[in-house]
Amino acid sequence: MRLRAAPLLVAITLAVAPPAAAQDAAEDILREQVELVLQGMIGQSIDRQLKVVGLGEGDGNVAVGILHRTDAHDTDGARNGIIHVDVSEVYVMLSGWGTLLTASEMRNATAPSAGGDVVGPTFSADAVRGTVRGSHEGDIVVIPAGTLHAWTSIPDHVTYLSIRPDPHGVLPEGYVRPEIR
């Protein structure tokens, strides 16, 4: 009886078990990889995409980037910034601090750019009102798509991760920064 039940049990288990790909769908970005990319970008770039991960058929992507800005990359108090058309951002502050402006009411908007592999189509504008906040190590800021944002003051530096929900799939799914492949 046991020998006859074993094949049936195996067949049932295979029928209800998720496919192997679903069991392995999670993506890792290791601290060492983040540090490697960050070291290579200082003085070269302010924003490097680490990975763009697909969330499943029709569910869009999520991207993770590392950003490092110094006082040379703020607006010196000016209330103008950038707006991403399709991609939201979640800033996770790793070190430093600065003054971040966010606004949904704006004027003097430029035409959107074609976009790229980091944030997709983007334009700039001037904030009419908005919220000005100090953002420090450990803080998290959620910036929905269509929201103006700008660092108006960075006394020394800000380094942060940007998690970028991409529901429309405008970023290149499967992208992995070459130095962390």
C-alpha positions in Angstrom: 0.0 0.0 0.0 2.8 2.4 0.8 4.5 1.9 -2.5 1.3 2.7 -4.4 0.6 5.8 -2.4 4.1 7.2 -2.8 3.7 8.0 -6.6 0.4 9.7 -5.9 1.9 11.8 -3.1 4.7 12.8 -5.5 2.3 13.7 -8.2 0.1 15.8 -5.8 3.2 17.6 -4.4 4.5 18.5 -7.9 1.0 19.7 -8.9 0.7 22.2 -6.0 4.3 23.2 -5.6 5.2 26.6 -7.2 7.5 26.5 -10.2 11.2 26.6 -9.5 11.5 30.2 -10.9 8.9 31.5 -8.4 10.9 30.0 -5.5 14.0 31.9 -6.7 12.3 35.2 -7.7 14.0 37.3 -5.0 17.0 39.5 -5.9 19.8 40.4 -3.6 22.0 43.5 -3.6 24.8 43.0 -1.1 26.3 45.7 1.0 29.7 45.0 -0.6 28.1 45.6 -4.0 26.6 48.9 -2.9 29.9 50.0 -1.5 31.8 49.0 -4.6 29.5 51.1 -6.8 29.6 54.0 -4.4 33.4 54.1 -4.3 33.6 54.0 -8.1 31.1 56.9 -8.5 32.5 59.5 -6.1 33.5 62.5 -8.3 32.2 60.8 -11.4 28.4 60.6 -11.1 25.6 61.4 -8.6 23.3 58.5 -9.5 24.0 54.9 -10.4 21.4 52.3 -11.0 22.2 49.0 -9.2 19.5 46.7 -10.5 16.1 46.8 -12.2 14.0 43.8 -11.2 10.8 42.7 -12.9 7.9 42.0 -10.6 6.1 39.5 -12.8 4.1 39.6 -16.0 2.4 43.0 -16.3 3.4 44.1 -12.8 6.2 46.5 -13.7 9.6 46.8 -12.2 11.4 48.0 -9.1 14.8 49.6 -9.4 17.4 50.4 -6.8 20.0 53.1 -7.2 22.7 54.6 -5.0 23.1 58.4 -5.0 25.8 60.6 -3.6 25.5 64.4 -3.7 27.7 67.1 -2.3 27.2 70.9 -1.8 28.0 71.3 -5.5 24.8 69.4 -6.3 22.2 71.5 -4.5 20.2 74.4 -5.8 21.6 77.0 -3.4 18.1 77.6 -2.1 16.4 78.0 -5.4 13.0 76.3 -5.5 13.3 74.5 -8.8 13.6 70.8 -9.2 12.9 67.7 -11.3 9.8 65.6 -11.8 9.8 62.0 -12.9 6.8 61.3 -15.1 6.3 57.5 -14.4 8.7 56.5 -11.6 8.3 57.1 -7.9 11.2 57.1 -5.5 11.8 56.1 -1.9 14.9 57.7 -0.5 16.6 55.8 2.3 19.2 58.1 3.8 22.5 56.3 4.5 24.8 59.2 5.5 25.0 63.0 5.6 22.0 65.4 5.6 20.5 68.1 3.5 17.4 70.2 2.9 14.9 68.5 0.5 12.1 70.4 -1.2 9.0 68.5 -2.5 6.0 70.0 -4.2 3.0 69.0 -6.3 2.1 72.6 -7.4 4.6 74.0 -9.9 5.0 76.4 -12.8 7.4 77.0 -15.8 7.6 73.3 -16.5 9.9 72.1 -19.3 9.0 69.4 -21.8 9.8 65.9 -20.5 13.0 64.3 -21.6 13.1 61.0 -23.4 14.3 59.4 -20.2 17.0 56.9 -19.5 17.7 53.7 -17.5 17.7 55.5 -14.2 14.3 57.3 -13.8 12.6 57.4 -17.2 11.1 60.5 -18.7 11.8 63.6 -16.5 11.2 67.3 -16.6 12.0 70.3 -14.5 9.8 73.1 -13.0 9.7 75.8 -10.3 7.9 74.9 -7.0 4.9 77.2 -6.2 4.6 76.0 -2.6 5.9 72.7 -1.2 7.4 71.2 1.8 11.0 71.8 2.9 12.5 69.3 5.3 15.8 68.4 6.7 16.6 64.8 5.7 19.2 63.0 7.9 20.8 59.6 8.1 18.1 56.9 8.8 15.2 59.0 7.4 13.0 57.7 4.6 11.2 59.9 2.2 8.6 58.7 -0.3 8.3 60.8 -3.5 5.4 59.8 -5.8 5.8 60.1 -9.6 4.8 63.6 -10.7 6.2 65.3 -7.6 8.9 68.0 -7.9 11.9 67.3 -5.7 15.2 69.1 -5.2 18.0 69.3 -2.7 18.1 73.0 -1.9 21.0 72.8 0.6 23.6 70.1 1.2 26.1 71.3 3.8 28.6 68.5 3.1 27.0 65.4 1.4 24.0 63.1 1.3 24.3 59.5 0.3 21.1 57.5 -0.1 19.5 54.5 -1.7 16.6 55.3 -4.1 14.1 52.5 -4.5 12.2 53.2 -7.6 8.8 51.6 -8.1 8.2 51.4 -11.9 4.6 50.2 -12.5 4.7 51.0 -16.2 7.9 49.1 -16.9 9.7 52.2 -18.4 13.1 51.1 -16.9 15.1 48.2 -18.4 14.0 45.1 -16.6 16.9 42.8 -15.8 19.5 45.6 -15.8 22.4 44.9 -13.4 25.2 47.4 -12.9 28.3 45.9 -14.7 30.6 46.1 -11.7 28.3 43.9 -9.6 27.4 41.2 -12.2 
